[in-house]
Amino acid sequence: MRKFPIHNLTLAAVVAALYVAMSHFSGIFGLAFGPINCRFSEALTVLPFLFPATAPGLAVGCLITNLLSPYGPVDIIFGTLATAIAAWLTRRMPRWYLAGIPPILVNLVILTPMWAWAEVGALNGAFWAALGWNAVTFAVGEAIACYVLGTILLKVLPVIPALKPALRQTA
């Protein structure tokens, strides 16, 4: 069995808690669920690039957040799965400026059809229109979270001495 040191477990737990808190804060402004989606917590999805141990924390935080989703069990399963896949892919990005691409693309591919289906309920012209609208609005919100807020995290966190033991060696 692979070792998961206590500082990695702690880091994952802190990220899970931050994800939930930041998502619910976004919910105050109506930005946590749905096609106009700019969860502040999505900035944390770039963290696996620097800190691989944060990937499980992101998935757990998303799961807890999605328990209150208006999209129900579908979002609990597929939203959490999208975050887990994006975190896994983000860990493998070769450069910091690519770290935001997996969360944007994976969530775009998995979540926007789910929202369009929830809005329309059938594969018809209205579904495709909803899908297109959701994709545009979601991509903008996710890019703001990942590339504006996420870039700040990618630049600031590596200089914090307490985080150096968990820092990815090639970052």
N, C-alpha and C positions, 0 to 999 in steps of 0.2 A: 504494500500500500504506500502511496506517495505521501510524503510529509506535507502538512499544511501548518506552518508555525503559527503560534498564538498571535503574533503581530499581524500576520496576513488575515487571520480570522477576525481580529479586531477591526482591521481596515475594511474588510468586506461588510461587517456589521454596521460600521459607521456610515458607509456609503449607502447601505440599504435604508437606514434611518433617515439620512439626508434626502434620499430619493423620495421617500414617502412624504416627508415634511415639505419639501420644495414642490412636489406635485399638488399637494393639498393647498399650498399657498397660491399656486397657479389657478387652482379651481375657484378661488375667491374672485378672480377676474374672468372666469368662464373660459380659461385657456387649457384646462387639463384634459378634457375629453372632446372628441369629435373633430371634424375637419378643420376648424379654426383652432389649431392645436399648437401651442408654444409652451409646453411644460418647461418651466425653468430647470426642472430636474434632468431634462434631456441633455443639458450641458455636461452632466456627469458621465454620459455614455462614451465620452472620449477618454476617460480615465484608464481603461484597460491598456491603452497604448503605453502609459507610464507605469501603471501599477497593475500587473496581470491579476493580482489577488482581488481586485475590485469587481471582476466579472460576475462571480456568484452573488455578490451583494447587490449589483444592479438588477439581476433577475429576481431576487427575493423582494427588493424594494418595489419593482414593477408589479409583481404578483400582489403584494399587499395593497398597493395603490389601486390596482384594477379590481379588487374586491368591491369597490364602490362605483365601478364603472356603470354608466347607464346602458352599456351594450351587453352586460351580463356575462354568462359563462363563456361566450365566444371570445370576448375581450380578455377575460381572465386567462384563457388558454393561449389564444393566438397572440395577444399583446405581450404576454410574458415570454412566449417562445420567440417572438421577433426581437425582444430586448436581449435575450440570451444568445441568439445567433449573432446579432450585431456586436455584442460584447466580445464574443469569441473571435469574430473577424477583425475587430478593432485591435485586439491583442497582436494580430499578425501584420498590421500595417507597417511598411518599412520607414515611413517618414511621418512627422507630427502633423503636417498639413493634410495628410490623407486620413487621419483618425476620424474625422467627421463623416466620411463617405459611407461606411457600413451602417451606422444608425439611420442615416437619411434614406438610403436605398432599401434596406431590409424593411424598415417600417413603412415606407412608401408602397412596396410590393405587397406586404401582408395586411396592413391596416386600412388603406384606402378602399379596397374592394369590400372589406367587412363593413365599413361605414356606409358605402353606397348601397349595399344589400339591406342594411338596417333601415335606411331612409326610404328605399323604393320597394324592396321585397320581390323583385323579379328581374330577369335578364331581358331588358327592353331598352328603348331609346333613353328613357329617363335614368336607367341604371348607368348607362355609359356617360350621360351628361353629368350625373352626380359623381361618378368616378373621376372624370376629368377635373371637375371643380375641386373635389376633395384632394386630388393629387397636387394641384397647383397651390392651394392654400396650405396644405400640410407641408409640402416641400419648403415653402418660404418660412413657416414657423420652425420647422426642424433645423433648417440651415441657420436661422438666427440663434437658436439654442446651441447648436453644435459648433458653429464657426465664430460667433461673437463671444458668447459666454464660455464655451468650451476652450477656445484659444487662450482666453485669460487664465483658465485653470492649467492648461498645458505649459504656460510660460511661468506661472507663479509657483506652483506646487513643487517642482524639482529643486528649488532653492531653500525649501524648508528643511532644516537639519533632521528633525524627528521623522521625516518621511523617507530619508535616504536609504534605510535598510530595505524598504519594499520597492524601491525604484528599479525599473527594468534596466538591465545593464547596457543595452544598446540604445536606449533613449537618450 
